[in-house]
């Protein structure tokens, strides 16, 4: 089902609404000015209201989630002392290297935007290392005007108009955000382009920095160290190969740079809190791996990002 984008800027394209499992998903072609900074941009709401619990798996991205209806009961980071958020609505999630559990009472309607780490650095205007493995209330990162934006989005029922409002707010903030260091940008492209396989010493030599200086600046602007980022990138590469279903775990271990299948299994448990087999067998909530029976039965949807 396609809805015309009434009121959308020229060239924005039509809003597309599709039901996938237990969710209605809403998308529109990304604004050209946002495209370099994005990895995902989708609105959604529940087709059938039901509570759920889901595991958030590291994606290598930072996330802006705008809640338009019921807030989360809790977002709890595993392995982080005091990592529970309590009740939280619209939020910012930094780059992660460990899983989290999100609990929702049902009645969710939201917009989820995933940014590249350097896109998030520019948007949030703060060291990404301060957001690593955290879920933070949106006002605490983007200021009180973010709360006003959320209220306007929630009161606007037309999805094209919602995307227009959010596009304009994101473009304005990105236009005034800090520029990442060119060397960090180059280092990130080398590391992500190799799916985490390129040695850090070689990357440092490529950008002309010492390893120590590269680690400090990279961690500040990306959110994880180069080594930590490489682990997540290798994990994401393995998840993608698993999803294709055409390679054995031994072949995936070799292709992704793990020492052996045992190393692959250990990394999956550390980064995702699950095994490769459980990952393949699981179903998806929007952006997450479903844990509970209610999530599996009513919110099954493919996840592009997590």
Buried (B, 14 or more C-beta within 10 A) or exposed (E): EEBEBEEBEEEBBBBBBEEBBBBBBBBBBBBEEBEEBBBBBBBBBBBEBBBBBBBBBBBBBBBBBBBBBBBBBBBBBBEBEEBBBEEBBBBBBBBBBBBBBBBBBBEBBBBBBBBBBBBBBBBBBBBBBEBBBBBBBBBEBBEEEBBEBBEBBBEBEBBBBBBBBBBEBBEEBBEEBEEBBEBBBBBBEBBBEBBBBBEBEEBBEBBEBEEEEBBBBBBBBBBBBBEBBBBBBBBBBBBEBBEEEEBEBEEBBBBBBBEEBEBBBEBBBBBBBBBBEBBEEBBBBBBBBBBBEBBBBBBBBEBEBB
